[in-house]
Amino acid sequence: MLIKEYRICMPITVEEYKIGQLYMIAKHSHEQSVKGEGVEVVENRPHEDPEHGSGQFTEKRIYIASKLPSWLKSMVPKIFYVTEKAWNYYPFTVTEYSCSFIPRFSVNILTKYENNNGSTENCLNSSSETLDHRIVDYVDIATDPCAAHHFKESEDVSKFCSSKTKRGPLEKGWRESADPIMCSYKLVDVRFDMMYLMQGKIEEFVHRSIREILLVGHRQAFAWIDEWFGMNLQDVRDYEAKMQEETNEKVGSYRGLLQNQKEQLRP
């Protein structure tokens, strides 16, 4: 078990990010879905919870076989996916990841958004035991480098300035003076309770991958602000539905072709 709390700030308010988050996830998923890999939306519907109230439930399948390191590819099928289930009670979210091929593997993420620069010590009301084990990691969207294959000049927020909000570019130390500013607090618990010799290696790999996704996603949320700023909830839900339909078509068509080829090869 490896627990980390990531804190990612953006020059956006929590209320604005309610729209920006939905836009970013839909566009990012669409961009990352090619040749049968990416994000397939299985379910997306309203959800009621006795404690958290009204929210949105989503279930997705994330096909990532080609993105796995060689030492891990040998352990999973060629067509490999992770199931994501998320309960979004904005500004609080619960996300779970599982894999039917690796039953004792799980990732659980608790998220809360606040209008500050990451200064709340126990935003997610973690137990004393969790606080003793967690590692706090501040992710800086302006200065932390992302992987070369994720970098785009147009998404370099150290150079980007929003034409609609006049926010940016973000210079070194920007979190101390930015106004507005919000923070995504994400408590990530990764567990892989089998193959003891591989446990630490896999948990570290998963955390590195999650950190990269968080860095890229939050950079994009701000870099794309001129595309979503001014949308209302219905606008972004319509955009989300359009992107999901196109994304599912991209992912599903290629997987169907692979499945047909496999069946044709059977004796």
HELIX and SHEET records of a PDB file:
HELIX    1   1 VAL A   14  GLN A   32  1                                  19    
HELIX    2   2 ALA A   65  LYS A   67  5                                   3    
HELIX    3   3 SER A   70  LYS A   73  1                                   4    
HELIX    4   4 SER A  128  HIS A  133  1                                   6    
HELIX    5   5 ALA A  148  HIS A  150  5                                   3    
HELIX    6   6 GLU A  153  GLU A  155  5                                   3    
HELIX    7   7 TRP A  174  GLU A  176  5                                   3    
HELIX    8   8 TYR A  196  ALA A  223  1                                  28    
HELIX    9   9 ILE A  225  TRP A  228  1                                   4    
HELIX   10  10 LEU A  233  LEU A  265  1                                  33    
SHEET    1   A 8 GLY A  38  ASP A  49  0                                        
SHEET    2   A 8 GLY A  53  TYR A  63 -1                                        
SHEET    3   A 8 TYR A  81  TYR A  89 -1                                        
SHEET    4   A 8 PHE A  92  SER A  98 -1                                        
SHEET    5   A 8 PHE A 105  GLU A 114 -1                                        
SHEET    6   A 8 MET A 182  PHE A 192 -1                                        
SHEET    7   A 8 LEU A   2  MET A  10 -1                                        
SHEET    8   A 8 ILE A 135  VAL A 139  1                                        
END                                                                             
